[in-house]
Amino acid sequence: MARSLIGSQSWIFDATYTPLETDFSKIVIEPKIQIISQIELLLHLSIDAFGFWINQTIDETLVRKEVLKILILSFKANI
């Protein structure tokens, strides 16, 4: 994919779960462009939806920390 096709976007969405770094994301690694992975989108949507469902604000930092722990343990178990 040509870098010129991305234009002046401030973020991109890469719909690939694995690998986290894809050919698409490699061409746009610049400080001004945020890469939103499928996992990131899923996490963000889940936090918002759960907060809406229980009518409370969810501590996104805490959820991210706990999800990261689970992902690391899952990854280590599959090595």
mmCIF file of the N, C-alpha and C atoms, coordinates in Angstrom:
data_MODEL
# 
_entry.id   MODEL 
# 
loop_
_atom_site.group_PDB 
_atom_site.id 
_atom_site.type_symbol 
_atom_site.label_atom_id 
_atom_site.label_alt_id 
_atom_site.label_comp_id 
_atom_site.label_asym_id 
_atom_site.label_entity_id 
_atom_site.label_seq_id 
_atom_site.pdbx_PDB_ins_code 
_atom_site.Cartn_x 
_atom_site.Cartn_y 
_atom_site.Cartn_z 
_atom_site.occupancy 
_atom_site.B_iso_or_equiv 
_atom_site.pdbx_formal_charge 
_atom_site.auth_seq_id 
_atom_site.auth_comp_id 
_atom_site.auth_asym_id 
_atom_site.auth_atom_id 
_atom_site.pdbx_PDB_model_num 
ATOM 1   N N  . MET A 1 1  ? 0.846   -1.181  0.000  1.00 0.00 ? 1  MET A N  1 
ATOM 2   C CA . MET A 1 1  ? 0.000   0.000   0.000  1.00 0.00 ? 1  MET A CA 1 
ATOM 3   C C  . MET A 1 1  ? 0.883   1.233   0.000  1.00 0.00 ? 1  MET A C  1 
ATOM 4   N N  . ALA A 1 2  ? 0.543   2.170   -0.808 1.00 0.00 ? 2  ALA A N  1 
ATOM 5   C CA . ALA A 1 2  ? 1.320   3.403   -0.897 1.00 0.00 ? 2  ALA A CA 1 
ATOM 6   C C  . ALA A 1 2  ? 0.960   4.331   0.253  1.00 0.00 ? 2  ALA A C  1 
ATOM 7   N N  . ARG A 1 3  ? 1.978   4.893   0.883  1.00 0.00 ? 3  ARG A N  1 
ATOM 8   C CA . ARG A 1 3  ? 1.772   5.842   1.989  1.00 0.00 ? 3  ARG A CA 1 
ATOM 9   C C  . ARG A 1 3  ? 0.914   7.017   1.530  1.00 0.00 ? 3  ARG A C  1 
ATOM 10  N N  . SER A 1 4  ? 1.015   7.377   0.294  1.00 0.00 ? 4  SER A N  1 
ATOM 11  C CA . SER A 1 4  ? 0.268   8.530   -0.229 1.00 0.00 ? 4  SER A CA 1 
ATOM 12  C C  . SER A 1 4  ? -1.248  8.316   -0.187 1.00 0.00 ? 4  SER A C  1 
ATOM 13  N N  . LEU A 1 5  ? -1.701  7.066   -0.135 1.00 0.00 ? 5  LEU A N  1 
ATOM 14  C CA . LEU A 1 5  ? -3.133  6.781   -0.087 1.00 0.00 ? 5  LEU A CA 1 
ATOM 15  C C  . LEU A 1 5  ? -3.760  7.156   1.252  1.00 0.00 ? 5  LEU A C  1 
ATOM 16  N N  . ILE A 1 6  ? -2.940  7.261   2.285  1.00 0.00 ? 6  ILE A N  1 
ATOM 17  C CA . ILE A 1 6  ? -3.459  7.561   3.616  1.00 0.00 ? 6  ILE A CA 1 
ATOM 18  C C  . ILE A 1 6  ? -3.780  9.048   3.769  1.00 0.00 ? 6  ILE A C  1 
ATOM 19  N N  . GLY A 1 7  ? -3.077  9.885   3.041  1.00 0.00 ? 7  GLY A N  1 
ATOM 20  C CA . GLY A 1 7  ? -3.362  11.313  3.082  1.00 0.00 ? 7  GLY A CA 1 
ATOM 21  C C  . GLY A 1 7  ? -3.009  11.947  4.408  1.00 0.00 ? 7  GLY A C  1 
ATOM 22  N N  . SER A 1 8  ? -3.856  12.838  4.880  1.00 0.00 ? 8  SER A N  1 
ATOM 23  C CA . SER A 1 8  ? -3.565  13.604  6.100  1.00 0.00 ? 8  SER A CA 1 
ATOM 24  C C  . SER A 1 8  ? -4.355  13.097  7.306  1.00 0.00 ? 8  SER A C  1 
ATOM 25  N N  . GLN A 1 9  ? -4.643  11.811  7.341  1.00 0.00 ? 9  GLN A N  1 
ATOM 26  C CA . GLN A 1 9  ? -5.403  11.237  8.450  1.00 0.00 ? 9  GLN A CA 1 
ATOM 27  C C  . GLN A 1 9  ? -4.650  11.382  9.769  1.00 0.00 ? 9  GLN A C  1 
ATOM 28  N N  . SER A 1 10 ? -5.398  11.549  10.869 1.00 0.00 ? 10 SER A N  1 
ATOM 29  C CA . SER A 1 10 ? -4.766  11.620  12.186 1.00 0.00 ? 10 SER A CA 1 
ATOM 30  C C  . SER A 1 10 ? -4.779  10.259  12.873 1.00 0.00 ? 10 SER A C  1 
ATOM 31  N N  . TRP A 1 11 ? -5.565  9.299   12.354 1.00 0.00 ? 11 TRP A N  1 
ATOM 32  C CA . TRP A 1 11 ? -5.571  7.945   12.892 1.00 0.00 ? 11 TRP A CA 1 
ATOM 33  C C  . TRP A 1 11 ? -5.944  6.966   11.785 1.00 0.00 ? 11 TRP A C  1 
ATOM 34  N N  . ILE A 1 12 ? -5.588  5.709   12.006 1.00 0.00 ? 12 ILE A N  1 
ATOM 35  C CA . ILE A 1 12 ? -5.972  4.639   11.087 1.00 0.00 ? 12 ILE A CA 1 
ATOM 36  C C  . ILE A 1 12 ? -6.517  3.485   11.916 1.00 0.00 ? 12 ILE A C  1 
ATOM 37  N N  . PHE A 1 13 ? -7.299  2.636   11.292 1.00 0.00 ? 13 PHE A N  1 
ATOM 38  C CA . PHE A 1 13 ? -7.828  1.452   11.948 1.00 0.00 ? 13 PHE A CA 1 
ATOM 39  C C  . PHE A 1 13 ? -7.316  0.238   11.203 1.00 0.00 ? 13 PHE A C  1 
ATOM 40  N N  . ASP A 1 14 ? -6.620  -0.628  11.933 1.00 0.00 ? 14 ASP A N  1 
ATOM 41  C CA . ASP A 1 14 ? -6.100  -1.858  11.352 1.00 0.00 ? 14 ASP A CA 1 
ATOM 42  C C  . ASP A 1 14 ? -6.927  -3.008  11.918 1.00 0.00 ? 14 ASP A C  1 
ATOM 43  N N  . ALA A 1 15 ? -7.729  -3.656  11.105 1.00 0.00 ? 15 ALA A N  1 
ATOM 44  C CA . ALA A 1 15 ? -8.693  -4.662  11.562 1.00 0.00 ? 15 ALA A CA 1 
ATOM 45  C C  . ALA A 1 15 ? -8.093  -6.049  11.772 1.00 0.00 ? 15 ALA A C  1 
ATOM 46  N N  . THR A 1 16 ? -6.798  -6.140  11.898 1.00 0.00 ? 16 THR A N  1 
ATOM 47  C CA . THR A 1 16 ? -6.127  -7.423  12.093 1.00 0.00 ? 16 THR A CA 1 
ATOM 48  C C  . THR A 1 16 ? -5.858  -7.664  13.578 1.00 0.00 ? 16 THR A C  1 
ATOM 49  N N  . TYR A 1 17 ? -6.261  -8.833  14.101 1.00 0.00 ? 17 TYR A N  1 
ATOM 50  C CA . TYR A 1 17 ? -5.970  -9.173  15.499 1.00 0.00 ? 17 TYR A CA 1 
ATOM 51  C C  . TYR A 1 17 ? -4.509  -9.556  15.667 1.00 0.00 ? 17 TYR A C  1 
ATOM 52  N N  . THR A 1 18 ? -4.033  -10.443 14.823 1.00 0.00 ? 18 THR A N  1 
ATOM 53  C CA . THR A 1 18 ? -2.638  -10.853 14.889 1.00 0.00 ? 18 THR A CA 1 
ATOM 54  C C  . THR A 1 18 ? -2.095  -10.959 13.471 1.00 0.00 ? 18 THR A C  1 
ATOM 55  N N  . PRO A 1 19 ? -0.895  -10.555 13.248 1.00 0.00 ? 19 PRO A N  1 
ATOM 56  C CA . PRO A 1 19 ? 0.019   -9.960  14.223 1.00 0.00 ? 19 PRO A CA 1 
ATOM 57  C C  . PRO A 1 19 ? -0.415  -8.530  14.539 1.00 0.00 ? 19 PRO A C  1 
ATOM 58  N N  . LEU A 1 20 ? 0.027   -8.019  15.691 1.00 0.00 ? 20 LEU A N  1 
ATOM 59  C CA . LEU A 1 20 ? -0.333  -6.653  16.063 1.00 0.00 ? 20 LEU A CA 1 
ATOM 60  C C  . LEU A 1 20 ? 0.292   -5.640  15.116 1.00 0.00 ? 20 LEU A C  1 
ATOM 61  N N  . GLU A 1 21 ? 1.504   -5.907  14.665 1.00 0.00 ? 21 GLU A N  1 
ATOM 62  C CA . GLU A 1 21 ? 2.154   -5.023  13.702 1.00 0.00 ? 21 GLU A CA 1 
ATOM 63  C C  . GLU A 1 21 ? 2.026   -5.637  12.315 1.00 0.00 ? 21 GLU A C  1 
ATOM 64  N N  . THR A 1 22 ? 1.325   -4.954  11.437 1.00 0.00 ? 22 THR A N  1 
ATOM 65  C CA . THR A 1 22 ? 1.087   -5.450  10.083 1.00 0.00 ? 22 THR A CA 1 
ATOM 66  C C  . THR A 1 22 ? 1.818   -4.576  9.068  1.00 0.00 ? 22 THR A C  1 
ATOM 67  N N  . ASP A 1 23 ? 1.850   -5.019  7.831  1.00 0.00 ? 23 ASP A N  1 
ATOM 68  C CA . ASP A 1 23 ? 2.459   -4.198  6.778  1.00 0.00 ? 23 ASP A CA 1 
ATOM 69  C C  . ASP A 1 23 ? 1.766   -2.834  6.703  1.00 0.00 ? 23 ASP A C  1 
ATOM 70  N N  . PHE A 1 24 ? 0.458   -2.849  6.883  1.00 0.00 ? 24 PHE A N  1 
ATOM 71  C CA . PHE A 1 24 ? -0.313  -1.610  6.849  1.00 0.00 ? 24 PHE A CA 1 
ATOM 72  C C  . PHE A 1 24 ? 0.136   -0.658  7.958  1.00 0.00 ? 24 PHE A C  1 
ATOM 73  N N  . SER A 1 25 ? 0.241   -1.164  9.182  1.00 0.00 ? 25 SER A N  1 
ATOM 74  C CA . SER A 1 25 ? 0.620   -0.294  10.299 1.00 0.00 ? 25 SER A CA 1 
ATOM 75  C C  . SER A 1 25 ? 2.070   0.162   10.194 1.00 0.00 ? 25 SER A C  1 
ATOM 76  N N  . LYS A 1 26 ? 2.915   -0.634  9.581  1.00 0.00 ? 26 LYS A N  1 
ATOM 77  C CA . LYS A 1 26 ? 4.334   -0.262  9.457  1.00 0.00 ? 26 LYS A CA 1 
ATOM 78  C C  . LYS A 1 26 ? 4.538   0.975   8.591  1.00 0.00 ? 26 LYS A C  1 
ATOM 79  N N  . ILE A 1 27 ? 3.688   1.170   7.589  1.00 0.00 ? 27 ILE A N  1 
ATOM 80  C CA . ILE A 1 27 ? 3.915   2.303   6.689  1.00 0.00 ? 27 ILE A CA 1 
ATOM 81  C C  . ILE A 1 27 ? 3.415   3.621   7.260  1.00 0.00 ? 27 ILE A C  1 
ATOM 82  N N  . VAL A 1 28 ? 2.657   3.564   8.336  1.00 0.00 ? 28 VAL A N  1 
ATOM 83  C CA . VAL A 1 28 ? 2.103   4.807   8.883  1.00 0.00 ? 28 VAL A CA 1 
ATOM 84  C C  . VAL A 1 28 ? 2.659   5.160   10.257 1.00 0.00 ? 28 VAL A C  1 
ATOM 85  N N  . ILE A 1 29 ? 3.732   4.515   10.655 1.00 0.00 ? 29 ILE A N  1 
ATOM 86  C CA . ILE A 1 29 ? 4.294   4.818   11.963 1.00 0.00 ? 29 ILE A CA 1 
ATOM 87  C C  . ILE A 1 29 ? 4.927   6.198   11.922 1.00 0.00 ? 29 ILE A C  1 
ATOM 88  N N  . GLU A 1 30 ? 4.162   7.153   12.396 1.00 0.00 ? 30 GLU A N  1 
ATOM 89  C CA . GLU A 1 30 ? 4.582   8.543   12.509 1.00 0.00 ? 30 GLU A CA 1 
ATOM 90  C C  . GLU A 1 30 ? 3.966   9.088   13.783 1.00 0.00 ? 30 GLU A C  1 
ATOM 91  N N  . PRO A 1 31 ? 4.615   10.027  14.434 1.00 0.00 ? 31 PRO A N  1 
ATOM 92  C CA . PRO A 1 31 ? 4.078   10.561  15.687 1.00 0.00 ? 31 PRO A CA 1 
ATOM 93  C C  . PRO A 1 31 ? 2.670   11.149  15.556 1.00 0.00 ? 31 PRO A C  1 
ATOM 94  N N  . LYS A 1 32 ? 2.320   11.652  14.397 1.00 0.00 ? 32 LYS A N  1 
ATOM 95  C CA . LYS A 1 32 ? 1.018   12.314  14.263 1.00 0.00 ? 32 LYS A CA 1 
ATOM 96  C C  . LYS A 1 32 ? -0.124  11.365  13.903 1.00 0.00 ? 32 LYS A C  1 
ATOM 97  N N  . ILE A 1 33 ? 0.176   10.103  13.645 1.00 0.00 ? 33 ILE A N  1 
ATOM 98  C CA . ILE A 1 33 ? -0.873  9.155   13.266 1.00 0.00 ? 33 ILE A CA 1 
ATOM 99  C C  . ILE A 1 33 ? -1.043  8.100   14.354 1.00 0.00 ? 33 ILE A C  1 
ATOM 100 N N  . GLN A 1 34 ? -2.252  7.996   14.879 1.00 0.00 ? 34 GLN A N  1 
ATOM 101 C CA . GLN A 1 34 ? -2.564  6.991   15.890 1.00 0.00 ? 34 GLN A CA 1 
ATOM 102 C C  . GLN A 1 34 ? -3.065  5.738   15.185 1.00 0.00 ? 34 GLN A C  1 
ATOM 103 N N  . ILE A 1 35 ? -2.500  4.589   15.546 1.00 0.00 ? 35 ILE A N  1 
ATOM 104 C CA . ILE A 1 35 ? -2.955  3.316   14.979 1.00 0.00 ? 35 ILE A CA 1 
ATOM 105 C C  . ILE A 1 35 ? -3.913  2.673   15.972 1.00 0.00 ? 35 ILE A C  1 
ATOM 106 N N  . ILE A 1 36 ? -5.127  2.396   15.524 1.00 0.00 ? 36 ILE A N  1 
ATOM 107 C CA . ILE A 1 36 ? -6.126  1.760   16.370 1.00 0.00 ? 36 ILE A CA 1 
ATOM 108 C C  . ILE A 1 36 ? -6.270  0.321   15.895 1.00 0.00 ? 36 ILE A C  1 
ATOM 109 N N  . SER A 1 37 ? -5.845  -0.611  16.724 1.00 0.00 ? 37 SER A N  1 
ATOM 110 C CA . SER A 1 37 ? -5.921  -2.027  16.363 1.00 0.00 ? 37 SER A CA 1 
ATOM 111 C C  . SER A 1 37 ? -7.328  -2.553  16.641 1.00 0.00 ? 37 SER A C  1 
ATOM 112 N N  . GLN A 1 38 ? -7.600  -3.716  16.131 1.00 0.00 ? 38 GLN A N  1 
ATOM 113 C CA . GLN A 1 38 ? -8.891  -4.370  16.373 1.00 0.00 ? 38 GLN A CA 1 
ATOM 114 C C  . GLN A 1 38 ? -9.072  -4.621  17.864 1.00 0.00 ? 38 GLN A C  1 
ATOM 115 N N  . ILE A 1 39 ? -8.009  -5.024  18.544 1.00 0.00 ? 39 ILE A N  1 
ATOM 116 C CA . ILE A 1 39 ? -8.099  -5.284  19.985 1.00 0.00 ? 39 ILE A CA 1 
ATOM 117 C C  . ILE A 1 39 ? -8.404  -3.986  20.729 1.00 0.00 ? 39 ILE A C  1 
ATOM 118 N N  . GLU A 1 40 ? -7.739  -2.900  20.339 1.00 0.00 ? 40 GLU A N  1 
ATOM 119 C CA . GLU A 1 40 ? -7.977  -1.601  20.958 1.00 0.00 ? 40 GLU A CA 1 
ATOM 120 C C  . GLU A 1 40 ? -9.428  -1.168  20.762 1.00 0.00 ? 40 GLU A C  1 
ATOM 121 N N  . LEU A 1 41 ? -9.935  -1.322  19.562 1.00 0.00 ? 41 LEU A N  1 
ATOM 122 C CA . LEU A 1 41 ? -11.322 -0.955  19.280 1.00 0.00 ? 41 LEU A CA 1 
ATOM 123 C C  . LEU A 1 41 ? -12.281 -1.815  20.103 1.00 0.00 ? 41 LEU A C  1 
ATOM 124 N N  . LEU A 1 42 ? -12.047 -3.110  20.150 1.00 0.00 ? 42 LEU A N  1 
ATOM 125 C CA . LEU A 1 42 ? -12.896 -4.026  20.912 1.00 0.00 ? 42 LEU A CA 1 
ATOM 126 C C  . LEU A 1 42 ? -12.893 -3.658  22.391 1.00 0.00 ? 42 LEU A C  1 
ATOM 127 N N  . LEU A 1 43 ? -11.728 -3.359  22.931 1.00 0.00 ? 43 LEU A N  1 
ATOM 128 C CA . LEU A 1 43 ? -11.616 -2.993  24.339 1.00 0.00 ? 43 LEU A CA 1 
ATOM 129 C C  . LEU A 1 43 ? -12.386 -1.697  24.617 1.00 0.00 ? 43 LEU A C  1 
ATOM 130 N N  . HIS A 1 44 ? -12.176 -0.701  23.775 1.00 0.00 ? 44 HIS A N  1 
ATOM 131 C CA . HIS A 1 44 ? -12.849 0.588   23.961 1.00 0.00 ? 44 HIS A CA 1 
ATOM 132 C C  . HIS A 1 44 ? -14.368 0.431   23.889 1.00 0.00 ? 44 HIS A C  1 
ATOM 133 N N  . LEU A 1 45 ? -14.843 -0.280  22.886 1.00 0.00 ? 45 LEU A N  1 
ATOM 134 C CA . LEU A 1 45 ? -16.289 -0.485  22.738 1.00 0.00 ? 45 LEU A CA 1 
ATOM 135 C C  . LEU A 1 45 ? -16.866 -1.278  23.913 1.00 0.00 ? 45 LEU A C  1 
ATOM 136 N N  . SER A 1 46 ? -16.121 -2.267  24.384 1.00 0.00 ? 46 SER A N  1 
ATOM 137 C CA . SER A 1 46 ? -16.581 -3.091  25.503 1.00 0.00 ? 46 SER A CA 1 
ATOM 138 C C  . SER A 1 46 ? -16.706 -2.279  26.782 1.00 0.00 ? 46 SER A C  1 
ATOM 139 N N  . ILE A 1 47 ? -15.724 -1.433  27.042 1.00 0.00 ? 47 ILE A N  1 
ATOM 140 C CA . ILE A 1 47 ? -15.759 -0.591  28.239 1.00 0.00 ? 47 ILE A CA 1 
ATOM 141 C C  . ILE A 1 47 ? -16.954 0.351   28.178 1.00 0.00 ? 47 ILE A C  1 
ATOM 142 N N  . ASP A 1 48 ? -17.147 0.991   27.040 1.00 0.00 ? 48 ASP A N  1 
ATOM 143 C CA . ASP A 1 48 ? -18.288 1.899   26.881 1.00 0.00 ? 48 ASP A CA 1 
ATOM 144 C C  . ASP A 1 48 ? -19.621 1.170   27.030 1.00 0.00 ? 48 ASP A C  1 
ATOM 145 N N  . ALA A 1 49 ? -19.745 0.024   26.379 1.00 0.00 ? 49 ALA A N  1 
ATOM 146 C CA . ALA A 1 49 ? -21.004 -0.723  26.410 1.00 0.00 ? 49 ALA A CA 1 
ATOM 147 C C  . ALA A 1 49 ? -21.316 -1.221  27.823 1.00 0.00 ? 49 ALA A C  1 
ATOM 148 N N  . PHE A 1 50 ? -20.309 -1.747  28.517 1.00 0.00 ? 50 PHE A N  1 
ATOM 149 C CA . PHE A 1 50 ? -20.534 -2.248  29.867 1.00 0.00 ? 50 PHE A CA 1 
ATOM 150 C C  . PHE A 1 50 ? -20.927 -1.108  30.805 1.00 0.00 ? 50 PHE A C  1 
ATOM 151 N N  . GLY A 1 51 ? -20.247 0.030   30.675 1.00 0.00 ? 51 GLY A N  1 
ATOM 152 C CA . GLY A 1 51 ? -20.592 1.191   31.495 1.00 0.00 ? 51 GLY A CA 1 
ATOM 153 C C  . GLY A 1 51 ? -22.022 1.646   31.253 1.00 0.00 ? 51 GLY A C  1 
ATOM 154 N N  . PHE A 1 52 ? -22.426 1.636   29.994 1.00 0.00 ? 52 PHE A N  1 
ATOM 155 C CA . PHE A 1 52 ? -23.801 2.002   29.644 1.00 0.00 ? 52 PHE A CA 1 
ATOM 156 C C  . PHE A 1 52 ? -24.794 1.004   30.244 1.00 0.00 ? 52 PHE A C  1 
ATOM 157 N N  . TRP A 1 53 ? -24.447 -0.282  30.140 1.00 0.00 ? 53 TRP A N  1 
ATOM 158 C CA . TRP A 1 53 ? -25.329 -1.352  30.612 1.00 0.00 ? 53 TRP A CA 1 
ATOM 159 C C  . TRP A 1 53 ? -25.553 -1.270  32.114 1.00 0.00 ? 53 TRP A C  1 
ATOM 160 N N  . ILE A 1 54 ? -24.496 -0.987  32.896 1.00 0.00 ? 54 ILE A N  1 
ATOM 161 C CA . ILE A 1 54 ? -24.631 -0.924  34.359 1.00 0.00 ? 54 ILE A CA 1 
ATOM 162 C C  . ILE A 1 54 ? -24.845 0.506   34.859 1.00 0.00 ? 54 ILE A C  1 
ATOM 163 N N  . ASN A 1 55 ? -24.914 1.450   33.919 1.00 0.00 ? 55 ASN A N  1 
ATOM 164 C CA . ASN A 1 55 ? -25.152 2.858   34.238 1.00 0.00 ? 55 ASN A CA 1 
ATOM 165 C C  . ASN A 1 55 ? -24.097 3.421   35.192 1.00 0.00 ? 55 ASN A C  1 
ATOM 166 N N  . GLN A 1 56 ? -22.828 3.101   34.907 1.00 0.00 ? 56 GLN A N  1 
ATOM 167 C CA . GLN A 1 56 ? -21.712 3.608   35.713 1.00 0.00 ? 56 GLN A CA 1 
ATOM 168 C C  . GLN A 1 56 ? -20.545 3.927   34.801 1.00 0.00 ? 56 GLN A C  1 
ATOM 169 N N  . THR A 1 57 ? -19.683 4.797   35.287 1.00 0.00 ? 57 THR A N  1 
ATOM 170 C CA . THR A 1 57 ? -18.457 5.093   34.560 1.00 0.00 ? 57 THR A CA 1 
ATOM 171 C C  . THR A 1 57 ? -17.431 4.024   34.907 1.00 0.00 ? 57 THR A C  1 
ATOM 172 N N  . ILE A 1 58 ? -16.790 3.481   33.897 1.00 0.00 ? 58 ILE A N  1 
ATOM 173 C CA . ILE A 1 58 ? -15.806 2.416   34.076 1.00 0.00 ? 58 ILE A CA 1 
ATOM 174 C C  . ILE A 1 58 ? -14.406 3.029   34.108 1.00 0.00 ? 58 ILE A C  1 
ATOM 175 N N  . ASP A 1 59 ? -13.572 2.547   35.033 1.00 0.00 ? 59 ASP A N  1 
ATOM 176 C CA . ASP A 1 59 ? -12.183 2.997   35.106 1.00 0.00 ? 59 ASP A CA 1 
ATOM 177 C C  . ASP A 1 59 ? -11.410 2.310   33.983 1.00 0.00 ? 59 ASP A C  1 
ATOM 178 N N  . GLU A 1 60 ? -11.244 3.015   32.875 1.00 0.00 ? 60 GLU A N  1 
ATOM 179 C CA . GLU A 1 60 ? -10.607 2.435   31.688 1.00 0.00 ? 60 GLU A CA 1 
ATOM 180 C C  . GLU A 1 60 ? -9.169  2.006   31.968 1.00 0.00 ? 60 GLU A C  1 
ATOM 181 N N  . THR A 1 61 ? -8.454  2.773   32.771 1.00 0.00 ? 61 THR A N  1 
ATOM 182 C CA . THR A 1 61 ? -7.063  2.430   33.097 1.00 0.00 ? 61 THR A CA 1 
ATOM 183 C C  . THR A 1 61 ? -6.991  1.097   33.830 1.00 0.00 ? 61 THR A C  1 
ATOM 184 N N  . LEU A 1 62 ? -7.870  0.898   34.783 1.00 0.00 ? 62 LEU A N  1 
ATOM 185 C CA . LEU A 1 62 ? -7.900  -0.354  35.544 1.00 0.00 ? 62 LEU A CA 1 
ATOM 186 C C  . LEU A 1 62 ? -8.260  -1.533  34.641 1.00 0.00 ? 62 LEU A C  1 
ATOM 187 N N  . VAL A 1 63 ? -9.266  -1.348  33.802 1.00 0.00 ? 63 VAL A N  1 
ATOM 188 C CA . VAL A 1 63 ? -9.680  -2.421  32.901 1.00 0.00 ? 63 VAL A CA 1 
ATOM 189 C C  . VAL A 1 63 ? -8.533  -2.790  31.963 1.00 0.00 ? 63 VAL A C  1 
ATOM 190 N N  . ARG A 1 64 ? -7.867  -1.793  31.388 1.00 0.00 ? 64 ARG A N  1 
ATOM 191 C CA . ARG A 1 64 ? -6.740  -2.059  30.491 1.00 0.00 ? 64 ARG A CA 1 
ATOM 192 C C  . ARG A 1 64 ? -5.643  -2.839  31.201 1.00 0.00 ? 64 ARG A C  1 
ATOM 193 N N  . LYS A 1 65 ? -5.353  -2.461  32.443 1.00 0.00 ? 65 LYS A N  1 
ATOM 194 C CA . LYS A 1 65 ? -4.315  -3.145  33.224 1.00 0.00 ? 65 LYS A CA 1 
ATOM 195 C C  . LYS A 1 65 ? -4.675  -4.618  33.429 1.00 0.00 ? 65 LYS A C  1 
ATOM 196 N N  . GLU A 1 66 ? -5.926  -4.875  33.794 1.00 0.00 ? 66 GLU A N  1 
ATOM 197 C CA . GLU A 1 66 ? -6.363  -6.247  34.046 1.00 0.00 ? 66 GLU A CA 1 
ATOM 198 C C  . GLU A 1 66 ? -6.424  -7.066  32.759 1.00 0.00 ? 66 GLU A C  1 
ATOM 199 N N  . VAL A 1 67 ? -6.895  -6.464  31.684 1.00 0.00 ? 67 VAL A N  1 
ATOM 200 C CA . VAL A 1 67 ? -6.943  -7.170  30.399 1.00 0.00 ? 67 VAL A CA 1 
ATOM 201 C C  . VAL A 1 67 ? -5.534  -7.504  29.936 1.00 0.00 ? 67 VAL A C  1 
ATOM 202 N N  . LEU A 1 68 ? -4.602  -6.578  30.115 1.00 0.00 ? 68 LEU A N  1 
ATOM 203 C CA . LEU A 1 68 ? -3.219  -6.831  29.739 1.00 0.00 ? 68 LEU A CA 1 
ATOM 204 C C  . LEU A 1 68 ? -2.648  -8.005  30.517 1.00 0.00 ? 68 LEU A C  1 
ATOM 205 N N  . LYS A 1 69 ? -2.945  -8.084  31.807 1.00 0.00 ? 69 LYS A N  1 
ATOM 206 C CA . LYS A 1 69 ? -2.489  -9.216  32.616 1.00 0.00 ? 69 LYS A CA 1 
ATOM 207 C C  . LYS A 1 69 ? -3.001  -10.537 32.031 1.00 0.00 ? 69 LYS A C  1 
ATOM 208 N N  . ILE A 1 70 ? -4.289  -10.552 31.688 1.00 0.00 ? 70 ILE A N  1 
ATOM 209 C CA . ILE A 1 70 ? -4.899  -11.766 31.144 1.00 0.00 ? 70 ILE A CA 1 
ATOM 210 C C  . ILE A 1 70 ? -4.269  -12.139 29.803 1.00 0.00 ? 70 ILE A C  1 
ATOM 211 N N  . LEU A 1 71 ? -4.049  -11.145 28.948 1.00 0.00 ? 71 LEU A N  1 
ATOM 212 C CA . LEU A 1 71 ? -3.442  -11.413 27.647 1.00 0.00 ? 71 LEU A CA 1 
ATOM 213 C C  . LEU A 1 71 ? -2.025  -11.956 27.798 1.00 0.00 ? 71 LEU A C  1 
ATOM 214 N N  . ILE A 1 72 ? -1.265  -11.391 28.722 1.00 0.00 ? 72 ILE A N  1 
ATOM 215 C CA . ILE A 1 72 ? 0.104   -11.865 28.937 1.00 0.00 ? 72 ILE A CA 1 
ATOM 216 C C  . ILE A 1 72 ? 0.096   -13.290 29.454 1.00 0.00 ? 72 ILE A C  1 
ATOM 217 N N  . LEU A 1 73 ? -0.774  -13.591 30.425 1.00 0.00 ? 73 LEU A N  1 
ATOM 218 C CA . LEU A 1 73 ? -0.862  -14.956 30.934 1.00 0.00 ? 73 LEU A CA 1 
ATOM 219 C C  . LEU A 1 73 ? -1.298  -15.940 29.852 1.00 0.00 ? 73 LEU A C  1 
ATOM 220 N N  . SER A 1 74 ? -2.240  -15.518 29.028 1.00 0.00 ? 74 SER A N  1 
ATOM 221 C CA . SER A 1 74 ? -2.712  -16.358 27.940 1.00 0.00 ? 74 SER A CA 1 
ATOM 222 C C  . SER A 1 74 ? -1.598  -16.617 26.929 1.00 0.00 ? 74 SER A C  1 
ATOM 223 N N  . PHE A 1 75 ? -0.843  -15.565 26.616 1.00 0.00 ? 75 PHE A N  1 
ATOM 224 C CA . PHE A 1 75 ? 0.260   -15.705 25.679 1.00 0.00 ? 75 PHE A CA 1 
ATOM 225 C C  . PHE A 1 75 ? 1.317   -16.659 26.229 1.00 0.00 ? 75 PHE A C  1 
ATOM 226 N N  . LYS A 1 76 ? 1.662   -16.502 27.509 1.00 0.00 ? 76 LYS A N  1 
ATOM 227 C CA . LYS A 1 76 ? 2.680   -17.367 28.124 1.00 0.00 ? 76 LYS A CA 1 
ATOM 228 C C  . LYS A 1 76 ? 2.221   -18.832 28.163 1.00 0.00 ? 76 LYS A C  1 
ATOM 229 N N  . ALA A 1 77 ? 0.936   -19.054 28.354 1.00 0.00 ? 77 ALA A N  1 
ATOM 230 C CA . ALA A 1 77 ? 0.395   -20.406 28.411 1.00 0.00 ? 77 ALA A CA 1 
ATOM 231 C C  . ALA A 1 77 ? 0.457   -21.089 27.056 1.00 0.00 ? 77 ALA A C  1 
ATOM 232 N N  . ASN A 1 78 ? 0.469   -20.292 25.999 1.00 0.00 ? 78 ASN A N  1 
ATOM 233 C CA . ASN A 1 78 ? 0.469   -20.853 24.636 1.00 0.00 ? 78 ASN A CA 1 
ATOM 234 C C  . ASN A 1 78 ? 1.857   -20.946 24.011 1.00 0.00 ? 78 ASN A C  1 
ATOM 235 N N  . ILE A 1 79 ? 2.867   -20.585 24.762 1.00 0.00 ? 79 ILE A N  1 
ATOM 236 C CA . ILE A 1 79 ? 4.242   -20.656 24.213 1.00 0.00 ? 79 ILE A CA 1 
ATOM 237 C C  . ILE A 1 79 ? 4.755   -22.065 24.270 1.00 0.00 ? 79 ILE A C  1 
# 
